[in-house]
């Protein structure tokens, strides 16, 4: 495959993931922390990293969320879904070092 086409496809795929996640959050009102991160444009690896850091802040922030079930490849697993406002409360306690994560934290805070 031509390199420029590969780059274009990757950009379109990243945008579609972010758009779908944002639409799902707008429709349902709640989503997992990783979904909130995907909605602001992080990659899956970056989103899971930021989500793990934000999950550590839930007890300190007093944010509970709503427990639910997530389905992937036919398997159900427990998850916790949060509103955009709850994620913004977690971001207030989050102190990232990497510039990409700082930008994502600012976008998550503005999403509320």
Secondary structure, 3 states (H helix, E strand, C coil): CCHHHHHHHHHHHHHHHHHHHHHHHHHHCCECHHHHHHHCCCCHHHHHHHHHHHHHCHHHHCCCCEEEEEEECCEEEEEEEECHHHHHHHHHHCCCCCHHHHHHHHHHHHHC
